[in-house]
C-alpha cells in the first residue's frame, strides 16, 4: 500500500546504494583532505607570523 520497505530492494536499488556509498566516501575523503590542508596552512601562517627564530628562544 505505502512505500516499499527496505527489505524489498531490487538489484538496481542495491547499485544505487553502492554508488551513494561511494559518493559519500569520496565526500568524506575530500573533507578530511581539506581539514588537513587548512591545519597545515594555519601552522605555516603561525610560523611565518612568529618568525624563523620562534623556536630558538630561551626557556
Buried (B, 14 or more C-beta within 10 A) or exposed (E): EEEEEEEEEEEEEEEEEEEEEEEEEEEEEEEEEEEEEEEEEEEEEEEEEEEEEEEEEEE
